Each structure stands twice: as C-alpha cells, then as structure tokens.
Amino acid sequence: MRIMTFNANGLRAAARKGFFSWFLQQDVDILCLQETRAQPEQLRDPLFHPPGYQILHHPAEKKGYSGVALFSRLAITQTQTGIPTAPEFDSEGRWLEAHIGPLTVVSAYLPSGSSSEARQQAKFRYLEALLPYLQTLHKAQRPCIVCGDWNIAHKIIDIKNWKANQKNSGFLPEERAWLDQLFDEVGWLDAFRLKQTAGDHYTWWSNRGRAWENNVGWRIDYQIITPDLAPCVEAVTIYTAARFSDHAPLIIDYALNPDPFTRIADPA
C-alpha cells in the first residue's frame, strides 16, 4: 500500500503547477492533503476528482485558509473531523480521520505559531489537547497512520540551520519536547526514520532567499505510525524532482495484506 502526504499550500495552486498530473502516475492508494485553502464549490473541476478515488474534504470555515483532504482508492467506512479534545480548532479544518479497512488514516495540519505570539499560544493549546487524543488512538488496537504537516522539526538532523532557529516556532524546545513525549512515552513512531537515518532530508523550504536551491530546509511533514505498523514500512521517499508547493510530497510504501481492504472499482 502506498500512502502519500502533501501540504499543497493551496490545492488549486498546486494543481496549476502540475501536481495532479504527476500524482496520477504514482500508483498512490491513499493521499492525505493539507492546507488545501479551498471550499467544495471551488473544486468542481474534474481535475480535483480523479477517477477511482473516494474523496473527503474538511475545509476551514475561513475562505482561503487551512483545510485538509483525503483521497482513497480503498473504501472508507467511517470518518471524523476535528478532535474531541480541541473543539476550539474545529472551524480551522485541521483533522480528517478515516477508517479504511482495519486501518485508521488521518490527514492532519497542526497550527503554525510563526505569525504571532497569539498563534504560538494557540499552537501550544492544540498540542496539549492533541496528546491525550493520540494516546487514545494508540490504545485503540487499530493500526493508525497520522499523516501531515506537524509544523515541528524534531531533531537537529531535521533542520539545516538549527542553531539560528532554536527560538523560532517549529523548532522551539517545548515543541521538540512534545514530540519526544509522543515518541518516547506514548509510543508512536516516525515512519520515515525507520528507513532513513541520514541528514539533509527535508519537506519544507522557505520561499525566501535560495532555500530550495541550496536545500536549506526543515523536515516537518511526517507519517507517524503505531508500533504494529513498523514491520510493514518498506520504502520512504521525499519527492523533490519537481516543486508543486513550498512542501514536498512524502511517500511511504507499507507491506499490508490487501485482503481486509475493499478497492473502489475503477470506472469503466
């Protein structure tokens, strides 16, 4: 099973840059999108409805802001938007959860705190509320993959200019400690790091200067998994051959038994 997560920085903008033409060549079973920045009425073009996929959107109430989506060519049986521990953020379109066969898959877009101190405090509130919910998912005895833009670089290896960013949102000690707790105490795993332990692998680059050209990036997009999925992680890829957004797609292949999943019939 191939799962892709991608912060589009505007789904319509990514489409204009060729994202969907490329995506349809990648044999992806589940696509998790973040920062779609679009309402359903703005996505009526057939381009946004690739055949053979069941499509879910959870847009923000504020137009042109945030929003998550999930495309699956495996049947979805149950969905949830938002997390019950953080109703404050329900209107921001940050959490879309789906049951797909025996698997739970989430498209998540955690808040950024870079715009203001008020938003940083909102980010801390979200993290505080999210942790107990992730503990609940971890104990649910359903394999789970939380895909998305977590807006936190975890380790020094995950950010190029780590010394200069220690006081910046996304690499604050409190944020990194939260991920430490998620991994070391709750027991979730960073699927990418199960296969790739080297540095210089990033998923986001600032549009300022020549960050993309010089690979001055941050790894803030993850597929975070429950431990029962660790043996299933086969291959991990950050796609950088073309640029559809200020983020890059993260693709992970999982060796999962196809029998419990129902594939959506391809159109005739």
C-alpha positions as CSV (number, residue, x, y, z in Angstrom):
1,M,0.0,0.0,0.0
2,R,1.3,3.4,-1.0
3,I,0.4,6.4,1.1
4,M,1.4,10.0,0.3
5,T,1.1,13.1,2.4
6,F,1.5,16.6,0.9
7,N,0.9,20.2,2.1
8,A,-0.3,21.8,-1.1
9,N,-0.1,25.4,0.1
10,G,-3.3,25.9,-1.9
11,L,-4.7,22.9,-3.8
12,R,-5.6,25.0,-6.8
13,A,-2.1,26.5,-6.9
14,A,-0.5,23.0,-6.7
15,A,-2.8,21.8,-9.5
16,R,-1.6,24.6,-11.7
17,K,1.9,23.5,-11.1
18,G,1.1,20.0,-12.3
19,F,0.6,18.2,-9.1
20,F,-2.4,16.1,-10.2
21,S,-0.8,15.1,-13.5
22,W,2.2,13.8,-11.5
23,F,0.1,12.3,-8.7
24,L,-1.9,10.1,-11.1
25,Q,1.3,8.4,-12.3
26,Q,2.4,7.4,-8.7
27,D,0.1,4.5,-8.0
28,V,-1.0,6.0,-4.7
29,D,-3.6,4.2,-2.6
30,I,-4.2,7.0,-0.1
31,L,-3.4,10.7,-0.4
32,C,-3.5,13.0,2.6
33,L,-3.5,16.7,1.7
34,Q,-3.1,19.7,4.0
35,E,-3.5,23.5,3.5
36,T,-6.0,22.9,0.7
37,R,-7.3,26.5,1.1
38,A,-10.4,25.7,-0.9
39,Q,-14.2,25.3,-0.4
40,P,-16.0,22.5,-2.1
41,E,-17.6,24.8,-4.7
42,Q,-14.1,25.9,-5.7
43,L,-13.1,22.3,-6.5
44,R,-15.7,21.3,-9.1
45,D,-13.3,20.9,-11.9
46,P,-12.9,17.1,-12.8
47,L,-9.1,17.6,-12.2
48,F,-9.9,17.6,-8.5
49,H,-11.9,14.4,-8.7
50,P,-9.5,11.7,-10.1
51,P,-11.4,8.6,-11.1
52,G,-11.2,5.6,-8.8
53,Y,-10.8,7.6,-5.6
54,Q,-13.2,8.3,-2.7
55,I,-12.6,11.9,-1.7
56,L,-13.2,13.7,1.6
57,H,-12.6,17.4,2.4
58,H,-12.6,19.2,5.7
59,P,-12.2,22.9,4.8
60,A,-11.7,25.7,7.2
61,E,-14.7,28.0,7.7
62,K,-12.5,30.9,6.8
63,K,-12.1,31.0,3.0
64,G,-8.5,30.7,1.6
65,Y,-7.2,29.2,4.9
66,S,-6.0,25.8,6.1
67,G,-8.1,22.8,5.2
68,V,-7.4,19.1,4.9
69,A,-8.4,16.4,2.5
70,L,-8.1,12.6,1.9
71,F,-8.3,10.7,-1.4
72,S,-8.6,6.9,-1.1
73,R,-9.0,4.2,-3.7
74,L,-9.8,1.8,-0.8
75,A,-13.3,2.1,0.7
76,I,-13.7,4.4,3.6
77,T,-16.2,3.1,6.2
78,Q,-16.1,5.8,9.0
79,T,-15.0,9.4,9.2
80,Q,-14.4,12.1,11.8
81,T,-13.4,15.8,11.5
82,G,-11.7,17.5,14.3
83,I,-10.6,16.0,17.6
84,P,-13.0,16.0,20.6
85,T,-10.3,17.4,23.0
86,A,-9.8,20.6,20.9
87,P,-13.2,21.9,19.7
88,E,-11.6,25.4,19.6
89,F,-9.9,24.4,16.3
90,D,-12.8,22.6,14.6
91,S,-13.5,25.5,12.4
92,E,-9.9,25.6,11.1
93,G,-10.0,22.3,9.1
94,R,-7.1,20.6,10.7
95,W,-8.0,17.0,11.3
96,L,-9.7,14.4,9.0
97,E,-9.8,10.9,10.2
98,A,-10.9,7.8,8.3
99,H,-11.4,4.1,8.8
100,I,-10.1,2.3,5.8
101,G,-10.5,-1.5,6.3
102,P,-8.7,-2.3,9.5
103,L,-6.6,0.8,9.3
104,T,-7.1,4.4,10.6
105,V,-5.6,7.1,8.5
106,V,-5.5,10.8,9.4
107,S,-4.8,13.9,7.4
108,A,-3.6,16.4,9.9
109,Y,-2.5,20.0,9.7
110,L,-1.1,21.3,13.0
111,P,-1.1,25.0,13.7
112,S,1.9,27.2,13.0
113,G,3.0,29.7,15.5
114,S,5.2,31.8,13.3
115,S,2.8,34.6,12.6
116,S,2.4,35.9,16.1
117,E,2.7,35.1,19.8
118,A,-1.0,34.6,20.0
119,R,-0.9,31.9,17.3
120,Q,2.1,30.3,19.1
121,Q,0.0,30.1,22.2
122,A,-2.8,28.6,20.2
123,K,-0.4,26.0,18.8
124,F,0.6,25.1,22.4
125,R,-3.1,24.7,23.3
126,Y,-3.6,22.4,20.3
127,L,-0.6,20.3,21.2
128,E,-1.8,20.0,24.8
129,A,-5.2,18.9,23.6
130,L,-3.9,16.6,20.9
131,L,-1.6,14.5,23.1
132,P,-4.4,12.7,25.1
133,Y,-6.3,12.0,21.9
134,L,-3.2,10.5,20.3
135,Q,-2.9,8.4,23.5
136,T,-6.4,7.2,22.9
137,L,-5.7,6.3,19.2
138,H,-2.5,4.5,20.3
139,K,-4.5,2.3,22.7
140,A,-7.4,1.6,20.3
141,Q,-5.8,-1.6,18.9
142,R,-6.3,-0.4,15.3
143,P,-3.2,0.3,13.3
144,C,-3.1,4.0,12.7
145,I,-1.1,6.4,10.5
146,V,-1.3,10.1,11.2
147,C,-0.1,11.9,8.0
148,G,0.5,15.6,7.7
149,D,2.3,18.8,8.3
150,W,3.1,18.8,12.0
151,N,4.9,22.2,11.9
152,I,7.7,20.9,14.1
153,A,11.2,19.8,13.2
154,H,12.1,17.2,15.8
155,K,15.8,16.8,15.9
156,I,18.9,18.8,14.8
157,I,19.1,16.4,11.9
158,D,15.7,17.5,10.7
159,I,16.6,21.2,10.1
160,K,19.5,22.7,8.2
161,N,20.1,25.9,10.2
162,W,19.2,24.5,13.6
163,K,21.4,26.9,15.6
164,A,19.7,30.0,14.1
165,N,16.2,28.6,14.6
166,Q,16.2,27.5,18.3
167,K,14.0,30.4,19.2
168,N,11.7,30.2,16.2
169,S,8.3,28.5,16.1
170,G,8.7,25.0,14.7
171,F,11.9,24.3,16.5
172,L,11.2,25.6,20.0
173,P,12.4,23.4,22.9
174,E,8.8,23.0,24.1
175,E,7.7,21.8,20.7
176,R,10.5,19.3,20.3
177,A,9.9,18.0,23.8
178,W,6.3,17.4,22.9
179,L,7.4,15.1,20.0
180,D,9.9,13.4,22.4
181,Q,6.9,12.6,24.6
182,L,4.8,11.4,21.7
183,F,7.5,9.0,20.6
184,D,9.3,8.0,23.7
185,E,6.4,7.9,26.2
186,V,3.2,7.4,24.2
187,G,5.0,5.1,21.8
188,W,4.3,6.4,18.3
189,L,6.9,6.1,15.6
190,D,8.3,8.3,12.9
191,A,7.9,6.0,9.9
192,F,10.4,7.9,7.7
193,R,13.2,7.5,10.3
194,L,12.7,3.7,10.4
195,K,14.3,3.6,6.9
196,Q,16.2,6.8,6.5
197,T,18.6,7.9,9.3
198,A,20.8,10.3,7.3
199,G,20.5,14.1,7.4
200,D,19.7,16.6,4.6
201,H,16.2,15.2,4.0
202,Y,13.6,17.9,4.3
203,T,10.0,18.5,3.4
204,W,9.7,22.3,3.6
205,W,11.8,25.2,2.3
206,S,11.2,28.9,2.8
207,N,10.4,30.9,-0.2
208,R,12.9,33.5,0.9
209,G,16.4,33.6,-0.5
210,R,17.5,30.4,-2.3
211,A,16.5,27.9,0.4
212,W,15.1,25.4,-2.1
213,E,18.1,25.6,-4.5
214,N,20.5,25.2,-1.5
215,N,18.4,22.6,0.3
216,V,18.1,24.8,3.4
217,G,15.0,23.1,4.7
218,W,13.0,21.7,7.5
219,R,11.5,18.2,7.9
220,I,8.1,19.0,9.3
221,D,5.9,16.6,7.3
222,Y,5.5,13.1,8.8
223,Q,3.7,9.8,8.7
224,I,3.6,8.9,12.3
225,I,2.5,5.3,13.0
226,T,1.5,2.9,15.7
227,P,4.2,0.3,16.5
228,D,2.3,-2.5,14.9
229,L,2.9,-1.0,11.5
230,A,6.7,-0.7,12.0
231,P,7.5,-4.1,10.3
232,C,5.3,-3.0,7.4
233,V,7.3,0.1,6.4
234,E,9.1,-0.9,3.1
235,A,10.3,2.3,1.5
236,V,10.3,6.0,2.1
237,T,10.7,8.9,-0.4
238,I,10.6,12.7,-0.3
239,Y,9.8,13.7,-3.9
240,T,11.9,16.8,-4.9
241,A,12.3,16.4,-8.6
242,A,9.6,18.9,-9.2
243,R,8.2,21.6,-7.0
244,F,4.4,21.8,-6.5
245,S,4.4,23.8,-3.2
246,D,6.8,25.0,-0.6
247,H,6.4,21.5,0.8
248,A,7.4,18.2,-0.9
249,P,5.3,15.1,-1.0
250,L,6.3,12.3,1.4
251,I,5.6,8.8,0.1
252,I,5.8,5.7,2.1
253,D,5.1,2.1,1.0
254,Y,3.7,-0.3,3.5
255,A,3.6,-4.1,3.2
256,L,0.0,-4.7,4.2
257,N,-2.2,-7.7,3.5
258,P,-4.7,-6.5,0.8
259,D,-7.5,-8.9,1.8
260,P,-9.2,-6.8,4.5
261,F,-9.4,-3.7,2.2
262,T,-12.1,-3.1,-0.4
263,R,-10.8,-1.4,-3.5
264,I,-13.1,1.1,-5.1
265,A,-14.0,-0.1,-8.6
266,D,-12.2,1.8,-11.4
267,P,-14.6,3.5,-13.8
268,A,-15.3,1.5,-16.9
